[in-house]
Amino acid sequence: MKKIRAIYIGDVRFDQCPVFELNTETNYFEIIDKEMRYEKEVVEEDDDFLIFKVENDKPFSY
């Protein structure tokens, strides 16, 4: 299953970096616990977010 996720580039310098996942029903990028979320359009228009696709939750390998 393919998923669309995003991270805020400014957070990668910290020990933990929240990963937002696109909820296609609500059209929001959400953290799993849904305490924090952003509208899809806001994330897409903000250059400080990196949007990427994941398939079957497998880590990327070189």
Secondary structure, DSSP 8 states (H G I E B T S, - for coil): -EEEEEEEGGGGGSS---EEEEETTTTEEE-TTSSSEEEHHHHHH-TTEEEEEEETT-----
